[in-house]
Amino acid sequence: MYRILLADDEGIMLESLTSLILKNFPGECEIECAKSGRAVIEISERFRPDIAFMDMQMPGINGIQAMQEIRKKNDFTIFIVVTAYDKFAFAKEAINVGVLEYLTKPVNHKVIVDVLMKAMKMVDSSRLKTSDNLRILEKMEAVVPIIENGFIYSLILEDDFSEQSEKYKDLLDIKDDFAQMMIVEWGDEVVDGHLTNPVGAGVKTHNYYDAFRDTIKDFFVCIPGAMMSNKLIVYIPRSTKSSDVADRSAMIEKSLHMIRKLKSIVNLRFRVGIGSTKAMRRSSESYKEATRALRYGDRTVSHFDDLSLNFEYEASYPIEMERALFEFVRLGDVRSAREEAKNFFDWMVANYSDCQMEIKLKAMEFVLAAEKMAFDSGGLTYYFHYRKEYLGEVLSMDNYDQLKSWFIYKIECVCSNINPAQKDQHSGIIEKAKEYINANFNKNFSLDDVASSVNISPYYFSKLFKDKTGKNFVEYLTIIRMNAAKQLLQNHMLSIKEVCIESGYFDPNYFSRIFKKQFGVTPTEFRENLR
């Protein structure tokens, strides 16, 4: 139904327009009439017309003023001006409120019908667009929690998050570079600081996820993850790393109010653990702190910074330099790791030149930790006697230049082994995947099947395949199948349908479309060109 408002101070004009519309559009329109500008405004607030036929000169508030008031509250009404006055008198004002047509009385009936049909098409288009936008919004409402959950998992599992951080920041509109993690957990009762019946409580709240998520977002600007049994992990962006007592107190107070709201949703006991503020890439550390706050805190809401659980460094210790060094080691970045190792060793000598044994111990500690990373990544094979010379070598060094050279050399060796090992491992996986595709291209299989054949997850395989080949799985498979089709088409004993099936397709029409998209001609045209 189209809601149509007719505004004119002449009753005969209103009757004529009403009759004309009902005759030409039976059962399609709901019509209301107004004889003054004030009535137009009052009816519009209630009726919200799709289309309005407006006379310019009405008692009191004129047509332009009435349209301006309607436009303040309704962006979608389509105005059609019908007046006995010269159209140029109101042209400028009419343009400003978005008038579709300007008709001068007397108006031919066919013209009115044509204009109304044009307006109806615009209404249909607007409704379709609104409907499409709502569908998109509904889909986004379903997709956003999935993206948020992936973001949380990437953070706490440190799953090559540095490569994904910018994409997640863009998708989730994250502006801040710092954050803290919060864990909300629930159970039947609190006994000795622990919640009882976590599994049962998790099952009981399975259908409350949306309500929990919305409640947490009411109290914090945050990104909640998915429920994990009786827990929910929350990422809270922060604009700065600094956090004082007043800030912690405000956060605890807000968390207590949040818990009261959660308890009103489901009758369970809730606890909250909060980690300290960290740089985004170090959010997993804040998550571990939130976990420790829950484990060791004896309050409903426990903040890690209030529990004296933090591992403290002396004020001058270059912890960021240490973290950077091990991050470069993890990435196999030889040049950057060498530079950071040099800087750290120089800091030790500059600040503790008379502590030779401590410096030797620290250098060995770093080398052993870096090698452990290489062992874990598959970059080095561990042997029990692998380090049998280390202690003797280090203790025998009588100057810092020797120790520094040994330290940097060992760090370089670790990095050199990590990177090629990763590359070799990845290359081997992709080669096996290619072999599988080449052997099975004429069969019906999926990316999941290929990923399973090389024993890695489909998500990781998809990303790795694109990185290594420059093409996604479907693009690569299509090229293999199309090249096979070209070869098969040269055998005139095979029909186009047989070539289609032998190439891994089961719909000849689809096969023909893909072939033409790939080579610019249909399979039939390709075969004819061979003659």
VEXFI-429525 format. One line per 8 residues: number of its first residue (from 1); their letters; for each residue x, y, z of C-alpha. Coordinates in nm, 3 decimals. Layout:
<rs>
NUM> a> X:Y:Z ~ ... .
</rs>
This chain:
<rs>
1> myrillad> 0.000:0.000:0.000 ~ 0.113:0.353:-0.080 ~ 0.028:0.621:0.178 ~ -0.079:0.933:-0.013 ~ -0.154:1.273:0.141 ~ -0.363:1.521:-0.060 ~ -0.333:1.885:0.053 ~ -0.552:2.156:-0.101 .
9> degimles> -0.793:2.418:0.037 ~ -1.047:2.336:-0.236 ~ -1.270:2.042:-0.147 ~ -1.356:1.972:-0.509 ~ -0.986:1.934:-0.592 ~ -0.942:1.685:-0.309 ~ -1.244:1.484:-0.424 ~ -1.124:1.485:-0.784 .
17> ltslilkn> -0.772:1.365:-0.696 ~ -0.908:1.098:-0.458 ~ -1.145:0.964:-0.724 ~ -0.874:0.965:-0.990 ~ -0.624:0.776:-0.771 ~ -0.874:0.514:-0.651 ~ -0.992:0.454:-1.007 ~ -0.645:0.406:-1.155 .
25> fpgeceie> -0.484:0.230:-0.857 ~ -0.762:0.028:-0.692 ~ -0.664:-0.135:-0.364 ~ -0.311:0.005:-0.379 ~ -0.343:0.337:-0.196 ~ -0.436:0.467:0.146 ~ -0.540:0.831:0.117 ~ -0.579:1.114:0.368 .
33> caksgrav> -0.673:1.476:0.293 ~ -0.586:1.813:0.450 ~ -0.722:2.161:0.376 ~ -0.461:2.368:0.564 ~ -0.089:2.371:0.622 ~ -0.134:2.299:0.995 ~ -0.351:1.997:0.916 ~ -0.087:1.875:0.670 .
41> ieiserfr> 0.180:1.882:0.944 ~ -0.041:1.714:1.206 ~ -0.156:1.438:0.970 ~ 0.202:1.377:0.847 ~ 0.331:1.309:1.199 ~ 0.074:1.033:1.239 ~ 0.028:0.913:0.880 ~ 0.391:0.946:0.752 .
49> pdiafmdm> 0.295:0.972:0.382 ~ 0.502:0.813:0.105 ~ 0.371:1.067:-0.148 ~ 0.217:1.411:-0.090 ~ 0.028:1.624:-0.344 ~ 0.073:1.979:-0.214 ~ -0.106:2.304:-0.297 ~ 0.114:2.609:-0.241 .
57> qmpgingi> -0.146:2.861:-0.123 ~ -0.336:2.723:0.176 ~ -0.475:2.916:0.477 ~ -0.216:2.995:0.746 ~ 0.094:2.786:0.688 ~ 0.159:2.768:0.315 ~ 0.265:2.459:0.118 ~ 0.638:2.534:0.122 .
65> qamqeirk> 0.639:2.584:0.500 ~ 0.438:2.264:0.549 ~ 0.681:2.065:0.331 ~ 0.978:2.207:0.521 ~ 0.827:2.089:0.852 ~ 0.750:1.744:0.711 ~ 1.105:1.715:0.576 ~ 1.254:1.777:0.922 .
73> kndftifi> 1.105:1.447:1.044 ~ 1.069:1.247:0.722 ~ 1.340:1.224:0.458 ~ 1.143:0.989:0.236 ~ 0.817:1.167:0.151 ~ 0.796:1.247:-0.223 ~ 0.635:1.585:-0.289 ~ 0.429:1.670:-0.598 .
81> vvtaydkf> 0.323:2.034:-0.614 ~ -0.017:2.115:-0.773 ~ -0.102:2.487:-0.781 ~ -0.279:2.754:-0.983 ~ 0.012:2.995:-0.941 ~ 0.312:3.048:-1.163 ~ 0.557:2.766:-1.091 ~ 0.859:2.997:-1.086 .
89> afakeain> 0.731:3.178:-0.776 ~ 0.813:2.882:-0.552 ~ 1.074:2.701:-0.761 ~ 1.375:2.777:-0.540 ~ 1.205:2.679:-0.215 ~ 1.053:2.370:-0.377 ~ 1.393:2.250:-0.496 ~ 1.531:2.281:-0.140 .
97> vgvleylt> 1.270:2.040:0.000 ~ 1.306:1.794:-0.289 ~ 0.992:1.833:-0.502 ~ 0.952:1.565:-0.770 ~ 0.718:1.752:-1.007 ~ 0.559:2.094:-1.028 ~ 0.212:2.084:-1.193 ~ 0.005:2.393:-1.278 .
105> kpvnhkvi> -0.376:2.376:-1.249 ~ -0.577:2.264:-1.432 ~ -0.381:1.941:-1.466 ~ -0.452:1.673:-1.726 ~ -0.560:1.347:-1.559 ~ -0.308:1.143:-1.757 ~ -0.027:1.369:-1.637 ~ -0.129:1.313:-1.274 .
113> vdvlmkam> -0.141:0.934:-1.326 ~ 0.200:0.934:-1.498 ~ 0.359:1.143:-1.223 ~ 0.204:0.925:-0.955 ~ 0.337:0.609:-1.121 ~ 0.683:0.768:-1.130 ~ 0.656:0.851:-0.757 ~ 0.536:0.498:-0.677 .
121> kmvdssrl> 0.842:0.350:-0.852 ~ 1.062:0.574:-0.639 ~ 0.882:0.454:-0.325 ~ 0.930:0.092:-0.434 ~ 1.298:0.153:-0.496 ~ 1.340:0.320:-0.157 ~ 1.160:0.035:0.020 ~ 1.371:-0.223:-0.161 .
129> ktsdnlri> 1.688:-0.039:-0.063 ~ 1.570:-0.021:0.298 ~ 1.487:-0.391:0.291 ~ 1.829:-0.473:0.145 ~ 1.999:-0.259:0.408 ~ 1.807:-0.439:0.682 ~ 1.910:-0.777:0.540 ~ 2.272:-0.662:0.528 .
137> lekmeavv> 2.243:-0.533:0.884 ~ 2.097:-0.867:0.997 ~ 2.383:-1.052:0.829 ~ 2.636:-0.818:0.989 ~ 2.474:-0.874:1.328 ~ 2.537:-1.245:1.274 ~ 2.889:-1.204:1.133 ~ 3.030:-0.947:1.378 .
145> piiengfi> 3.034:-1.185:1.679 ~ 3.222:-1.438:1.465 ~ 3.483:-1.176:1.370 ~ 3.505:-1.061:1.732 ~ 3.555:-1.417:1.850 ~ 3.829:-1.475:1.592 ~ 3.997:-1.156:1.710 ~ 3.991:-1.266:2.075 .
153> ysliledd> 4.127:-1.611:1.992 ~ 4.407:-1.465:1.779 ~ 4.505:-1.240:2.068 ~ 4.517:-1.496:2.344 ~ 4.671:-1.770:2.131 ~ 4.926:-1.531:1.973 ~ 4.847:-1.697:1.639 ~ 5.066:-1.474:1.414 .
161> fseqseky> 4.852:-1.187:1.532 ~ 5.093:-0.920:1.404 ~ 4.998:-1.017:1.047 ~ 4.625:-0.989:1.118 ~ 4.608:-0.694:1.357 ~ 4.552:-0.418:1.100 ~ 4.276:-0.616:0.927 ~ 4.099:-0.678:1.258 .
169> kdlldikd> 4.140:-0.314:1.362 ~ 3.978:-0.205:1.038 ~ 3.692:-0.460:1.053 ~ 3.611:-0.386:1.417 ~ 3.687:-0.012:1.399 ~ 3.951:-0.028:1.673 ~ 4.129:0.307:1.707 ~ 4.334:0.250:2.023 .
177> dfaqmmiv> 4.673:0.078:2.039 ~ 4.640:-0.038:2.401 ~ 4.394:-0.266:2.574 ~ 4.326:-0.479:2.877 ~ 4.159:-0.817:2.898 ~ 3.873:-0.905:3.128 ~ 3.737:-1.252:3.204 ~ 3.381:-1.295:3.327 .
185> ewgdevvd> 3.303:-1.636:3.478 ~ 3.001:-1.783:3.653 ~ 2.891:-2.084:3.857 ~ 2.644:-2.204:4.120 ~ 2.835:-2.095:4.431 ~ 3.173:-1.952:4.536 ~ 3.364:-2.197:4.758 ~ 3.720:-2.113:4.869 .
193> ghltnpvg> 3.745:-1.852:4.595 ~ 3.633:-2.090:4.320 ~ 3.300:-2.117:4.140 ~ 3.129:-2.454:4.168 ~ 2.967:-2.654:3.887 ~ 3.130:-2.466:3.597 ~ 3.016:-2.720:3.335 ~ 2.655:-2.716:3.453 .
201> agvkthny> 2.657:-2.336:3.472 ~ 2.798:-2.321:3.118 ~ 2.518:-2.543:2.988 ~ 2.257:-2.343:3.179 ~ 2.369:-2.013:3.020 ~ 2.412:-2.147:2.665 ~ 2.111:-1.953:2.539 ~ 2.201:-1.632:2.723 .
209> ydafrdti> 2.504:-1.535:2.514 ~ 2.335:-1.244:2.334 ~ 2.198:-1.108:2.661 ~ 2.539:-1.139:2.832 ~ 2.715:-0.978:2.534 ~ 2.472:-0.685:2.521 ~ 2.495:-0.631:2.897 ~ 2.875:-0.622:2.897 .
217> kdffvcip> 2.869:-0.376:2.604 ~ 2.628:-0.156:2.802 ~ 2.896:-0.108:3.068 ~ 3.217:-0.115:2.863 ~ 3.328:-0.009:2.517 ~ 3.462:-0.353:2.438 ~ 3.480:-0.660:2.215 ~ 3.343:-0.976:2.379 .
225> gammsnkl> 3.451:-1.322:2.265 ~ 3.241:-1.637:2.254 ~ 3.133:-1.827:2.564 ~ 3.380:-2.096:2.665 ~ 3.198:-2.322:2.909 ~ 3.133:-2.082:3.199 ~ 3.366:-1.802:3.084 ~ 3.355:-1.506:2.851 .
233> ivyiprst> 3.671:-1.319:2.750 ~ 3.643:-0.944:2.687 ~ 3.885:-0.708:2.508 ~ 3.867:-0.348:2.633 ~ 4.049:-0.092:2.413 ~ 4.241:0.183:2.594 ~ 4.388:0.500:2.451 ~ 4.687:0.495:2.683 .
241> kssdvadr> 4.891:0.247:2.882 ~ 4.879:0.449:3.204 ~ 4.639:0.331:3.473 ~ 4.616:0.471:3.826 ~ 4.427:0.370:4.140 ~ 4.129:0.589:4.053 ~ 4.104:0.428:3.709 ~ 4.116:0.077:3.857 .
249> samieksl> 3.859:0.165:4.121 ~ 3.620:0.302:3.858 ~ 3.660:-0.011:3.650 ~ 3.596:-0.239:3.948 ~ 3.287:-0.040:4.044 ~ 3.153:-0.059:3.690 ~ 3.219:-0.435:3.687 ~ 3.021:-0.478:4.009 .
257> hmirklks> 2.721:-0.300:3.853 ~ 2.759:-0.521:3.545 ~ 2.754:-0.835:3.762 ~ 2.432:-0.722:3.929 ~ 2.274:-0.684:3.586 ~ 2.400:-1.028:3.477 ~ 2.257:-1.187:3.794 ~ 1.918:-1.039:3.707 .
265> ivnlrfrv> 1.932:-1.231:3.378 ~ 2.018:-1.568:3.530 ~ 2.041:-1.665:3.898 ~ 2.411:-1.757:3.922 ~ 2.721:-1.626:4.099 ~ 2.963:-1.419:3.887 ~ 3.329:-1.324:3.923 ~ 3.546:-1.093:3.712 .
273> gigstkam> 3.923:-1.092:3.663 ~ 4.093:-0.792:3.500 ~ 4.444:-0.776:3.354 ~ 4.662:-0.468:3.329 ~ 4.674:-0.243:3.024 ~ 4.915:-0.360:2.752 ~ 4.997:-0.281:2.391 ~ 4.755:-0.467:2.162 .
281> rrssesyk> 5.020:-0.716:2.047 ~ 5.077:-0.809:2.414 ~ 4.711:-0.862:2.499 ~ 4.779:-1.231:2.567 ~ 4.984:-1.118:2.869 ~ 4.688:-0.917:2.998 ~ 4.468:-1.225:2.947 ~ 4.707:-1.437:3.156 .
289> eatralry> 4.701:-1.168:3.424 ~ 4.319:-1.170:3.425 ~ 4.333:-1.548:3.470 ~ 4.572:-1.512:3.763 ~ 4.351:-1.240:3.914 ~ 4.060:-1.488:3.913 ~ 4.275:-1.766:4.054 ~ 4.439:-1.570:4.336 .
297> gdrtvshf> 4.190:-1.288:4.399 ~ 3.938:-1.340:4.679 ~ 3.689:-1.075:4.570 ~ 3.396:-1.069:4.327 ~ 3.604:-0.841:4.102 ~ 3.983:-0.875:4.113 ~ 4.225:-0.649:3.927 ~ 4.571:-0.792:3.864 .
305> ddlslnfe> 4.745:-0.465:3.956 ~ 4.587:-0.475:4.303 ~ 4.710:-0.825:4.391 ~ 5.091:-0.784:4.402 ~ 5.122:-1.073:4.158 ~ 5.318:-0.882:3.898 ~ 5.670:-0.985:3.807 ~ 5.870:-0.672:3.882 .
313> yeasypie> 6.181:-0.548:3.701 ~ 6.420:-0.291:3.837 ~ 6.332:0.052:3.701 ~ 6.624:0.072:3.456 ~ 6.586:-0.278:3.308 ~ 6.518:-0.258:2.931 ~ 6.223:-0.497:2.923 ~ 6.098:-0.363:2.589 .
321> meralfef> 6.439:-0.429:2.437 ~ 6.426:-0.788:2.566 ~ 6.076:-0.840:2.428 ~ 6.176:-0.696:2.090 ~ 6.477:-0.929:2.073 ~ 6.266:-1.241:2.129 ~ 5.998:-1.120:1.890 ~ 6.261:-1.089:1.615 .
329> vrlgdvrs> 6.391:-1.434:1.705 ~ 6.039:-1.576:1.679 ~ 6.000:-1.419:1.334 ~ 6.342:-1.540:1.219 ~ 6.450:-1.181:1.146 ~ 6.828:-1.220:1.156 ~ 6.924:-0.856:1.095 ~ 6.686:-0.708:1.354 .
337> areeaknf> 6.763:-0.977:1.614 ~ 7.138:-0.916:1.569 ~ 7.090:-0.542:1.623 ~ 6.871:-0.591:1.930 ~ 7.115:-0.847:2.078 ~ 7.399:-0.599:2.030 ~ 7.198:-0.321:2.198 ~ 7.106:-0.540:2.495 .
345> fdwmvany> 7.465:-0.658:2.548 ~ 7.590:-0.299:2.528 ~ 7.331:-0.201:2.791 ~ 7.457:-0.473:3.027 ~ 7.818:-0.366:2.992 ~ 7.736:0.005:3.024 ~ 7.539:-0.048:3.345 ~ 7.708:-0.350:3.505 .
353> sdcqmeik> 8.063:-0.364:3.373 ~ 8.192:-0.499:3.705 ~ 7.938:-0.789:3.706 ~ 8.105:-1.022:3.456 ~ 7.951:-1.344:3.591 ~ 7.599:-1.198:3.588 ~ 7.647:-1.078:3.228 ~ 7.769:-1.423:3.125 .
361> lkamefvl> 7.467:-1.584:3.290 ~ 7.228:-1.340:3.120 ~ 7.384:-1.398:2.778 ~ 7.356:-1.774:2.824 ~ 6.998:-1.740:2.952 ~ 6.900:-1.553:2.636 ~ 7.072:-1.799:2.403 ~ 6.908:-2.098:2.574 .
369> aaekmafd> 6.565:-1.930:2.560 ~ 6.609:-1.843:2.191 ~ 6.714:-2.200:2.110 ~ 6.409:-2.331:2.295 ~ 6.198:-2.123:2.054 ~ 6.385:-2.280:1.762 ~ 6.334:-2.631:1.899 ~ 5.961:-2.564:1.947 .
377> sggltyyf> 5.924:-2.427:1.592 ~ 6.104:-2.722:1.432 ~ 6.396:-2.504:1.326 ~ 6.645:-2.707:1.527 ~ 6.659:-3.072:1.628 ~ 6.729:-3.118:1.998 ~ 7.008:-3.345:2.113 ~ 7.096:-3.397:2.477 .
385> hyrkeylg> 7.461:-3.306:2.415 ~ 7.371:-3.011:2.190 ~ 7.502:-2.752:2.440 ~ 7.779:-2.945:2.613 ~ 8.044:-2.685:2.518 ~ 7.843:-2.374:2.617 ~ 7.930:-2.350:2.984 ~ 8.301:-2.410:2.935 .
393> evlsmdny> 8.318:-2.165:2.643 ~ 8.144:-1.886:2.831 ~ 8.336:-1.931:3.157 ~ 8.670:-1.931:2.974 ~ 8.610:-1.592:2.809 ~ 8.807:-1.319:2.982 ~ 8.676:-1.010:2.800 ~ 8.343:-0.869:2.690 .
401> dqlkswfi> 8.432:-0.854:2.322 ~ 8.461:-1.234:2.308 ~ 8.138:-1.283:2.502 ~ 7.953:-1.032:2.284 ~ 8.065:-1.205:1.964 ~ 7.958:-1.545:2.102 ~ 7.622:-1.407:2.216 ~ 7.537:-1.237:1.886 .
409> ykiecvcs> 7.660:-1.534:1.682 ~ 7.435:-1.777:1.873 ~ 7.131:-1.548:1.831 ~ 7.203:-1.521:1.456 ~ 7.227:-1.900:1.428 ~ 6.891:-1.945:1.595 ~ 6.722:-1.694:1.364 ~ 6.882:-1.846:1.057 .
417> ninpaqkd> 6.745:-2.186:1.151 ~ 6.394:-2.066:1.236 ~ 6.319:-1.888:0.909 ~ 6.437:-2.151:0.656 ~ 6.271:-2.423:0.861 ~ 5.939:-2.244:0.844 ~ 5.980:-2.179:0.473 ~ 6.083:-2.539:0.399 .
425> qhsgiiek> 5.794:-2.674:0.603 ~ 5.546:-2.445:0.431 ~ 5.687:-2.523:0.085 ~ 5.659:-2.894:0.153 ~ 5.294:-2.857:0.256 ~ 5.209:-2.660:-0.058 ~ 5.389:-2.907:-0.285 ~ 5.194:-3.196:-0.132 .
433> akeyinan> 4.872:-2.998:-0.177 ~ 4.954:-2.935:-0.543 ~ 5.023:-3.305:-0.594 ~ 4.683:-3.387:-0.444 ~ 4.506:-3.132:-0.667 ~ 4.686:-3.249:-0.983 ~ 4.597:-3.611:-0.909 ~ 4.232:-3.543:-0.827 .
441> fnknfsld> 4.132:-3.235:-1.031 ~ 3.868:-3.435:-1.225 ~ 3.696:-3.543:-0.903 ~ 3.458:-3.359:-0.673 ~ 3.661:-3.237:-0.373 ~ 3.687:-2.926:-0.158 ~ 3.949:-2.709:0.011 ~ 3.876:-2.901:0.332 .
449> dvassvni> 3.969:-3.227:0.159 ~ 4.303:-3.086:0.043 ~ 4.376:-2.937:0.387 ~ 4.300:-3.275:0.543 ~ 4.542:-3.444:0.301 ~ 4.829:-3.227:0.433 ~ 4.706:-3.246:0.794 ~ 4.647:-2.877:0.867 .
457> spyyfskl> 4.334:-2.672:0.933 ~ 4.138:-2.542:0.631 ~ 4.168:-2.182:0.754 ~ 4.545:-2.198:0.787 ~ 4.580:-2.392:0.460 ~ 4.374:-2.134:0.270 ~ 4.592:-1.848:0.394 ~ 4.917:-2.037:0.338 .
465> fkdktgkn> 4.815:-2.151:-0.013 ~ 4.735:-1.792:-0.118 ~ 5.061:-1.662:0.032 ~ 5.274:-1.923:-0.144 ~ 5.103:-1.948:-0.483 ~ 4.957:-1.600:-0.524 ~ 4.617:-1.756:-0.599 ~ 4.339:-1.883:-0.382 .
473> fveyltii> 4.240:-2.249:-0.391 ~ 3.947:-2.208:-0.633 ~ 4.151:-1.996:-0.877 ~ 4.434:-2.249:-0.879 ~ 4.201:-2.547:-0.924 ~ 4.019:-2.368:-1.208 ~ 4.347:-2.311:-1.395 ~ 4.444:-2.679:-1.358 .
481> rmnaakql> 4.102:-2.793:-1.481 ~ 4.093:-2.546:-1.772 ~ 4.439:-2.647:-1.893 ~ 4.331:-3.011:-1.878 ~ 4.015:-2.923:-2.074 ~ 4.223:-2.761:-2.349 ~ 4.422:-3.081:-2.388 ~ 4.112:-3.299:-2.387 .
489> lqnhmlsi> 3.937:-3.086:-2.647 ~ 4.208:-3.176:-2.895 ~ 4.077:-3.531:-2.887 ~ 3.781:-3.512:-3.126 ~ 3.663:-3.856:-3.015 ~ 3.542:-3.698:-2.688 ~ 3.217:-3.501:-2.678 ~ 3.203:-3.162:-2.506 .
497> kevciesg> 3.006:-3.325:-2.222 ~ 3.273:-3.593:-2.178 ~ 3.545:-3.326:-2.173 ~ 3.340:-3.139:-1.913 ~ 3.323:-3.446:-1.684 ~ 3.687:-3.543:-1.740 ~ 3.786:-3.188:-1.640 ~ 3.607:-3.213:-1.308 .
505> yfdpnyfs> 3.282:-3.034:-1.395 ~ 2.933:-3.182:-1.398 ~ 2.731:-2.899:-1.551 ~ 2.817:-2.842:-1.922 ~ 2.668:-2.492:-1.918 ~ 2.876:-2.388:-1.617 ~ 3.184:-2.552:-1.771 ~ 3.129:-2.357:-2.093 .
513> rifkkqfg> 3.096:-2.025:-1.905 ~ 3.413:-2.082:-1.704 ~ 3.604:-2.189:-2.018 ~ 3.497:-1.877:-2.207 ~ 3.587:-1.655:-1.912 ~ 3.931:-1.817:-1.901 ~ 4.013:-1.827:-2.274 ~ 3.768:-1.589:-2.442 .
521> vtptefre> 3.596:-1.863:-2.647 ~ 3.354:-2.147:-2.570 ~ 3.479:-2.507:-2.574 ~ 3.299:-2.562:-2.907 ~ 3.459:-2.252:-3.063 ~ 3.800:-2.357:-2.930 ~ 3.764:-2.701:-3.092 ~ 3.650:-2.547:-3.422 .
529> nlr> 3.953:-2.318:-3.424 ~ 4.179:-2.623:-3.408 ~ 4.067:-2.734:-3.755 .
</rs>
